[in-house]
């Protein structure tokens, strides 16, 4: 089976949504939440830092429980 186009469409829409959201989210934090530039930077960096730490932990959890093998074999 060929799954290329639906997967490519999914990732395109996913990253397009992130590309639209994050610049306006930083602007929202600055203007509406009244955060300073440094605070906005800390919030934006913490989002990526948490993702950087969580992804390997989530993968390790999936490996230990066998969830990764079950999802590809079913």
Biopython code that builds the backbone (N, CA, C, O; Angstrom):
import numpy as np
from Bio.PDB.StructureBuilder import StructureBuilder

atoms = [
    (1, "UNK", "N", (0.834, -1.181, 0.000)),
    (1, "UNK", "CA", (0.000, 0.000, 0.000)),
    (1, "UNK", "C", (0.880, 1.247, 0.000)),
    (1, "UNK", "O", (2.011, 1.237, 0.487)),
    (2, "UNK", "N", (0.333, 2.303, -0.554)),
    (2, "UNK", "CA", (1.076, 3.564, -0.633)),
    (2, "UNK", "C", (0.415, 4.585, 0.286)),
    (2, "UNK", "O", (-0.722, 4.999, 0.061)),
    (3, "UNK", "N", (1.146, 4.983, 1.325)),
    (3, "UNK", "CA", (0.610, 5.912, 2.305)),
    (3, "UNK", "C", (1.234, 7.289, 2.222)),
    (3, "UNK", "O", (0.993, 8.119, 3.099)),
    (4, "UNK", "N", (2.027, 7.561, 1.199)),
    (4, "UNK", "CA", (2.798, 8.794, 1.134)),
    (4, "UNK", "C", (1.985, 10.074, 1.160)),
    (4, "UNK", "O", (2.282, 10.970, 1.949)),
    (5, "UNK", "N", (0.981, 10.184, 0.331)),
    (5, "UNK", "CA", (0.251, 11.439, 0.229)),
    (5, "UNK", "C", (-0.522, 11.806, 1.497)),
    (5, "UNK", "O", (-0.438, 12.956, 1.929)),
    (6, "UNK", "N", (-1.267, 10.890, 2.113)),
    (6, "UNK", "CA", (-1.969, 11.279, 3.349)),
    (6, "UNK", "C", (-1.005, 11.675, 4.467)),
    (6, "UNK", "O", (-1.294, 12.599, 5.227)),
    (7, "UNK", "N", (0.113, 11.003, 4.576)),
    (7, "UNK", "CA", (1.081, 11.341, 5.628)),
    (7, "UNK", "C", (1.702, 12.700, 5.340)),
    (7, "UNK", "O", (1.855, 13.520, 6.246)),
    (8, "UNK", "N", (2.056, 12.940, 4.093)),
    (8, "UNK", "CA", (2.639, 14.236, 3.730)),
    (8, "UNK", "C", (1.637, 15.362, 3.968)),
    (8, "UNK", "O", (2.011, 16.439, 4.432)),
    (9, "UNK", "N", (0.381, 15.120, 3.658)),
    (9, "UNK", "CA", (-0.655, 16.125, 3.889)),
    (9, "UNK", "C", (-0.824, 16.395, 5.383)),
    (9, "UNK", "O", (-0.959, 17.545, 5.799)),
    (10, "UNK", "N", (-0.816, 15.337, 6.179)),
    (10, "UNK", "CA", (-0.928, 15.493, 7.624)),
    (10, "UNK", "C", (0.199, 16.363, 8.157)),
    (10, "UNK", "O", (-0.056, 17.324, 8.883)),
    (11, "UNK", "N", (1.449, 16.041, 7.808)),
    (11, "UNK", "CA", (2.587, 16.787, 8.335)),
    (11, "UNK", "C", (2.605, 18.216, 7.817)),
    (11, "UNK", "O", (2.999, 19.130, 8.542)),
    (12, "UNK", "N", (2.186, 18.423, 6.582)),
    (12, "UNK", "CA", (2.112, 19.782, 6.054)),
    (12, "UNK", "C", (1.117, 20.613, 6.867)),
    (12, "UNK", "O", (1.425, 21.736, 7.266)),
    (13, "UNK", "N", (-0.061, 20.069, 7.110)),
    (13, "UNK", "CA", (-1.077, 20.798, 7.875)),
    (13, "UNK", "C", (-0.644, 20.989, 9.325)),
    (13, "UNK", "O", (-0.919, 22.033, 9.919)),
    (14, "UNK", "N", (0.022, 20.005, 9.896)),
    (14, "UNK", "CA", (0.498, 20.101, 11.271)),
    (14, "UNK", "C", (1.499, 21.246, 11.418)),
    (14, "UNK", "O", (1.341, 22.099, 12.291)),
    (15, "UNK", "N", (2.519, 21.269, 10.577)),
    (15, "UNK", "CA", (3.544, 22.301, 10.688)),
    (15, "UNK", "C", (3.038, 23.661, 10.219)),
    (15, "UNK", "O", (3.497, 24.689, 10.717)),
    (16, "UNK", "N", (2.114, 23.686, 9.283)),
    (16, "UNK", "CA", (1.513, 24.958, 8.891)),
    (16, "UNK", "C", (0.739, 25.555, 10.060)),
    (16, "UNK", "O", (0.797, 26.761, 10.299)),
    (17, "UNK", "N", (0.018, 24.713, 10.784)),
    (17, "UNK", "CA", (-0.704, 25.190, 11.965)),
    (17, "UNK", "C", (0.230, 25.723, 13.033)),
    (17, "UNK", "O", (-0.036, 26.762, 13.637)),
    (18, "UNK", "N", (1.330, 25.011, 13.267)),
    (18, "UNK", "CA", (2.313, 25.495, 14.238)),
    (18, "UNK", "C", (2.952, 26.794, 13.770)),
    (18, "UNK", "O", (3.202, 27.693, 14.573)),
    (19, "UNK", "N", (3.213, 26.894, 12.485)),
    (19, "UNK", "CA", (3.823, 28.104, 11.937)),
    (19, "UNK", "C", (2.920, 29.313, 12.049)),
    (19, "UNK", "O", (3.401, 30.441, 12.146)),
    (20, "UNK", "N", (1.626, 29.091, 12.037)),
    (20, "UNK", "CA", (0.680, 30.193, 12.212)),
    (20, "UNK", "C", (0.480, 30.493, 13.695)),
    (20, "UNK", "O", (0.361, 31.655, 14.082)),
    (21, "UNK", "N", (0.444, 29.461, 14.518)),
    (21, "UNK", "CA", (0.128, 29.634, 15.937)),
    (21, "UNK", "C", (1.238, 30.330, 16.722)),
    (21, "UNK", "O", (0.972, 31.304, 17.425)),
    (22, "UNK", "N", (2.468, 29.850, 16.616)),
    (22, "UNK", "CA", (3.516, 30.316, 17.519)),
    (22, "UNK", "C", (3.894, 31.787, 17.380)),
    (22, "UNK", "O", (4.123, 32.428, 18.406)),
    (23, "UNK", "N", (3.974, 32.359, 16.199)),
    (23, "UNK", "CA", (4.255, 33.799, 16.160)),
    (23, "UNK", "C", (3.166, 34.631, 16.834)),
    (23, "UNK", "O", (3.465, 35.610, 17.518)),
    (24, "UNK", "N", (1.932, 34.253, 16.646)),
    (24, "UNK", "CA", (0.838, 34.996, 17.276)),
    (24, "UNK", "C", (0.732, 34.694, 18.759)),
    (24, "UNK", "O", (0.274, 35.539, 19.528)),
    (25, "UNK", "N", (1.144, 33.513, 19.174)),
    (25, "UNK", "CA", (1.148, 33.178, 20.595)),
    (25, "UNK", "C", (2.165, 34.041, 21.333)),
    (25, "UNK", "O", (1.886, 34.531, 22.427)),
    (26, "UNK", "N", (3.335, 34.226, 20.743)),
    (26, "UNK", "CA", (4.331, 35.103, 21.363)),
    (26, "UNK", "C", (3.813, 36.532, 21.436)),
    (26, "UNK", "O", (4.010, 37.216, 22.441)),
    (27, "UNK", "N", (3.158, 36.981, 20.384)),
    (27, "UNK", "CA", (2.572, 38.322, 20.388)),
    (27, "UNK", "C", (1.477, 38.431, 21.449)),
    (27, "UNK", "O", (1.382, 39.447, 22.138)),
    (28, "UNK", "N", (0.657, 37.398, 21.584)),
    (28, "UNK", "CA", (-0.383, 37.377, 22.608)),
    (28, "UNK", "C", (0.234, 37.476, 24.002)),
    (28, "UNK", "O", (-0.239, 38.239, 24.845)),
    (29, "UNK", "N", (1.284, 36.703, 24.236)),
    (29, "UNK", "CA", (1.927, 36.744, 25.549)),
    (29, "UNK", "C", (2.485, 38.129, 25.848)),
    (29, "UNK", "O", (2.433, 38.593, 26.987)),
    (30, "UNK", "N", (3.010, 38.777, 24.838)),
    (30, "UNK", "CA", (3.605, 40.104, 25.029)),
    (30, "UNK", "C", (2.540, 41.171, 25.254)),
    (30, "UNK", "O", (2.664, 41.993, 26.162)),
    (31, "UNK", "N", (1.500, 41.161, 24.435)),
    (31, "UNK", "CA", (0.499, 42.229, 24.465)),
    (31, "UNK", "C", (-0.617, 41.985, 25.492)),
    (31, "UNK", "O", (-0.954, 42.890, 26.256)),
    (32, "UNK", "N", (-1.186, 40.788, 25.518)),
    (32, "UNK", "CA", (-2.360, 40.542, 26.355)),
    (32, "UNK", "C", (-2.014, 40.007, 27.741)),
    (32, "UNK", "O", (-2.677, 40.344, 28.722)),
    (33, "UNK", "N", (-0.987, 39.179, 27.820)),
    (33, "UNK", "CA", (-0.597, 38.642, 29.122)),
    (33, "UNK", "C", (0.409, 39.555, 29.814)),
    (33, "UNK", "O", (0.791, 39.303, 30.956)),
    (34, "UNK", "N", (0.837, 40.607, 29.133)),
    (34, "UNK", "CA", (1.739, 41.623, 29.681)),
    (34, "UNK", "C", (3.044, 41.040, 30.216)),
    (34, "UNK", "O", (3.527, 41.437, 31.276)),
    (35, "UNK", "N", (3.605, 40.091, 29.466)),
    (35, "UNK", "CA", (4.902, 39.536, 29.833)),
    (35, "UNK", "C", (6.003, 40.360, 29.182)),
    (35, "UNK", "O", (5.811, 40.939, 28.113)),
    (36, "UNK", "N", (7.145, 40.405, 29.830)),
    (36, "UNK", "CA", (8.291, 41.103, 29.234)),
    (36, "UNK", "C", (8.881, 40.225, 28.129)),
    (36, "UNK", "O", (8.503, 39.064, 27.972)),
    (37, "UNK", "N", (9.799, 40.790, 27.382)),
    (37, "UNK", "CA", (10.440, 40.032, 26.314)),
    (37, "UNK", "C", (11.176, 38.811, 26.835)),
    (37, "UNK", "O", (11.150, 37.751, 26.210)),
    (38, "UNK", "N", (11.831, 38.957, 27.978)),
    (38, "UNK", "CA", (12.540, 37.834, 28.585)),
    (38, "UNK", "C", (11.568, 36.747, 29.016)),
    (38, "UNK", "O", (11.835, 35.561, 28.821)),
    (39, "UNK", "N", (10.450, 37.140, 29.595)),
    (39, "UNK", "CA", (9.455, 36.164, 30.036)),
    (39, "UNK", "C", (8.830, 35.431, 28.857)),
    (39, "UNK", "O", (8.580, 34.228, 28.934)),
    (40, "UNK", "N", (8.578, 36.146, 27.773)),
    (40, "UNK", "CA", (8.054, 35.498, 26.568)),
    (40, "UNK", "C", (9.074, 34.478, 26.062)),
    (40, "UNK", "O", (8.710, 33.369, 25.672)),
    (41, "UNK", "N", (10.343, 34.856, 26.070)),
    (41, "UNK", "CA", (11.394, 33.942, 25.641)),
    (41, "UNK", "C", (11.471, 32.705, 26.506)),
    (41, "UNK", "O", (11.675, 31.603, 25.997)),
    (42, "UNK", "N", (11.310, 32.871, 27.812)),
    (42, "UNK", "CA", (11.338, 31.721, 28.725)),
    (42, "UNK", "C", (10.150, 30.793, 28.457)),
    (42, "UNK", "O", (10.309, 29.573, 28.435)),
    (43, "UNK", "N", (8.970, 31.364, 28.255)),
    (43, "UNK", "CA", (7.780, 30.547, 27.967)),
    (43, "UNK", "C", (7.967, 29.786, 26.667)),
    (43, "UNK", "O", (7.694, 28.586, 26.610)),
    (44, "UNK", "N", (8.426, 30.462, 25.622)),
    (44, "UNK", "CA", (8.596, 29.806, 24.327)),
    (44, "UNK", "C", (9.691, 28.744, 24.387)),
    (44, "UNK", "O", (9.555, 27.684, 23.777)),
    (45, "UNK", "N", (10.762, 29.011, 25.107)),
    (45, "UNK", "CA", (11.839, 28.027, 25.235)),
    (45, "UNK", "C", (11.398, 26.836, 26.074)),
    (45, "UNK", "O", (11.804, 25.705, 25.805)),
    (46, "UNK", "N", (10.572, 27.077, 27.085)),
    (46, "UNK", "CA", (10.137, 25.969, 27.936)),
    (46, "UNK", "C", (9.250, 24.995, 27.165)),
    (46, "UNK", "O", (9.274, 23.795, 27.439)),
    (47, "UNK", "N", (8.475, 25.486, 26.217)),
    (47, "UNK", "CA", (7.639, 24.609, 25.403)),
    (47, "UNK", "C", (8.514, 23.626, 24.643)),
    (47, "UNK", "O", (8.236, 22.427, 24.634)),
    (48, "UNK", "N", (9.562, 24.119, 24.009)),
    (48, "UNK", "CA", (10.461, 23.251, 23.243)),
    (48, "UNK", "C", (11.302, 22.376, 24.158)),
    (48, "UNK", "O", (11.598, 21.232, 23.814)),
    (49, "UNK", "N", (11.692, 22.896, 25.318)),
    (49, "UNK", "CA", (12.498, 22.106, 26.250)),
    (49, "UNK", "C", (11.712, 20.920, 26.798)),
    (49, "UNK", "O", (12.247, 19.819, 26.927)),
    (50, "UNK", "N", (10.455, 21.147, 27.117)),
    (50, "UNK", "CA", (9.614, 20.056, 27.611)),
    (50, "UNK", "C", (9.430, 19.009, 26.523)),
    (50, "UNK", "O", (9.479, 17.812, 26.807)),
    (51, "UNK", "N", (9.221, 19.435, 25.292)),
    (51, "UNK", "CA", (9.082, 18.494, 24.187)),
    (51, "UNK", "C", (10.377, 17.706, 23.988)),
    (51, "UNK", "O", (10.339, 16.505, 23.719)),
    (52, "UNK", "N", (11.511, 18.374, 24.118)),
    (52, "UNK", "CA", (12.806, 17.722, 23.956)),
    (52, "UNK", "C", (13.004, 16.632, 25.000)),
    (52, "UNK", "O", (13.571, 15.582, 24.695)),
    (53, "UNK", "N", (12.553, 16.860, 26.213)),
    (53, "UNK", "CA", (12.687, 15.871, 27.282)),
    (53, "UNK", "C", (11.602, 14.800, 27.231)),
    (53, "UNK", "O", (11.872, 13.635, 27.525)),
    (54, "UNK", "N", (10.395, 15.175, 26.866)),
    (54, "UNK", "CA", (9.271, 14.243, 26.918)),
    (54, "UNK", "C", (9.316, 13.196, 25.814)),
    (54, "UNK", "O", (8.915, 12.056, 26.045)),
    (55, "UNK", "N", (9.787, 13.544, 24.633)),
    (55, "UNK", "CA", (9.753, 12.599, 23.521)),
    (55, "UNK", "C", (10.599, 11.353, 23.776)),
    (55, "UNK", "O", (10.109, 10.250, 23.533)),
    (56, "UNK", "N", (11.843, 11.464, 24.253)),
    (56, "UNK", "CA", (12.583, 10.237, 24.559)),
    (56, "UNK", "C", (11.961, 9.430, 25.702)),
    (56, "UNK", "O", (11.981, 8.199, 25.679)),
    (57, "UNK", "N", (11.413, 10.119, 26.692)),
    (57, "UNK", "CA", (10.767, 9.404, 27.786)),
    (57, "UNK", "C", (9.531, 8.652, 27.305)),
    (57, "UNK", "O", (9.285, 7.518, 27.715)),
    (58, "UNK", "N", (8.759, 9.291, 26.437)),
    (58, "UNK", "CA", (7.559, 8.660, 25.884)),
    (58, "UNK", "C", (7.948, 7.460, 25.021)),
    (58, "UNK", "O", (7.286, 6.423, 25.073)),
    (59, "UNK", "N", (9.002, 7.589, 24.238)),
    (59, "UNK", "CA", (9.486, 6.471, 23.421)),
    (59, "UNK", "C", (9.987, 5.327, 24.278)),
    (59, "UNK", "O", (9.735, 4.163, 23.968)),
    (60, "UNK", "N", (10.690, 5.643, 25.348)),
    (60, "UNK", "CA", (11.168, 4.612, 26.268)),
    (60, "UNK", "C", (9.992, 3.881, 26.904)),
    (60, "UNK", "O", (10.010, 2.656, 27.027)),
    (61, "UNK", "N", (8.978, 4.627, 27.305)),
    (61, "UNK", "CA", (7.772, 4.020, 27.876)),
    (61, "UNK", "C", (7.100, 3.082, 26.870)),
    (61, "UNK", "O", (6.683, 1.980, 27.226)),
    (62, "UNK", "N", (6.998, 3.522, 25.621)),
    (62, "UNK", "CA", (6.376, 2.684, 24.583)),
    (62, "UNK", "C", (7.196, 1.420, 24.341)),
    (62, "UNK", "O", (6.631, 0.346, 24.134)),
    (63, "UNK", "N", (8.515, 1.539, 24.366)),
    (63, "UNK", "CA", (9.368, 0.371, 24.178)),
    (63, "UNK", "C", (9.210, -0.628, 25.325)),
    (63, "UNK", "O", (9.147, -1.835, 25.096)),
    (64, "UNK", "N", (9.146, -0.131, 26.538)),
    (64, "UNK", "CA", (9.038, -1.018, 27.703)),
    (64, "UNK", "C", (7.689, -1.718, 27.784)),
    (64, "UNK", "O", (7.614, -2.868, 28.216)),
    (65, "UNK", "N", (6.630, -1.042, 27.377)),
    (65, "UNK", "CA", (5.297, -1.649, 27.450)),
    (65, "UNK", "C", (4.952, -2.459, 26.214)),
    (65, "UNK", "O", (3.967, -3.196, 26.221)),
    (66, "UNK", "N", (5.740, -2.341, 25.151)),
    (66, "UNK", "CA", (5.449, -3.055, 23.916)),
    (66, "UNK", "C", (4.409, -2.367, 23.068)),
    (66, "UNK", "O", (3.942, -2.948, 22.088)),
    (67, "UNK", "N", (4.028, -1.148, 23.408)),
    (67, "UNK", "CA", (2.985, -0.434, 22.669)),
    (67, "UNK", "C", (3.419, -0.143, 21.240)),
    (67, "UNK", "O", (2.591, -0.158, 20.330)),
    (68, "UNK", "N", (4.696, 0.121, 21.029)),
    (68, "UNK", "CA", (5.170, 0.430, 19.682)),
    (68, "UNK", "C", (5.035, -0.784, 18.777)),
    (68, "UNK", "O", (4.647, -0.640, 17.617)),
    (69, "UNK", "N", (5.344, -1.967, 19.272)),
    (69, "UNK", "CA", (5.239, -3.179, 18.461)),
    (69, "UNK", "C", (3.792, -3.527, 18.162)),
    (69, "UNK", "O", (3.482, -3.962, 17.053)),
    (70, "UNK", "N", (2.905, -3.345, 19.121)),
    (70, "UNK", "CA", (1.487, -3.662, 18.898)),
    (70, "UNK", "C", (0.867, -2.745, 17.863)),
    (70, "UNK", "O", (0.052, -3.190, 17.054)),
    (71, "UNK", "N", (1.241, -1.457, 17.872)),
    (71, "UNK", "CA", (0.596, -0.513, 16.965)),
    (71, "UNK", "C", (0.975, -0.779, 15.517)),
    (71, "UNK", "O", (0.165, -0.534, 14.623)),
    (72, "UNK", "N", (2.183, -1.275, 15.258)),
    (72, "UNK", "CA", (2.597, -1.526, 13.878)),
    (72, "UNK", "C", (2.135, -2.884, 13.374)),
    (72, "UNK", "O", (2.052, -3.091, 12.163)),
    (73, "UNK", "N", (1.834, -3.807, 14.266)),
    (73, "UNK", "CA", (1.464, -5.154, 13.840)),
    (73, "UNK", "C", (-0.045, -5.340, 13.690)),
    (73, "UNK", "O", (-0.481, -6.318, 13.082)),
    (74, "UNK", "N", (-0.836, -4.442, 14.218)),
    (74, "UNK", "CA", (-2.287, -4.650, 14.164)),
    (74, "UNK", "C", (-2.903, -4.130, 12.900)),
    (74, "UNK", "O", (-4.115, -4.235, 12.715)),
]
sb = StructureBuilder()
sb.init_structure("model")
sb.init_model(0)
sb.init_chain("A")
sb.init_seg("    ")
for serial, (resi, resn, name, xyz) in enumerate(atoms, 1):
    if name == "N":
        sb.init_residue(resn, " ", resi, " ")
    sb.init_atom(name, np.array(xyz, "f"), 0.0, 1.0, " ", f" {name:<3s}", serial, name[0])
structure = sb.get_structure()
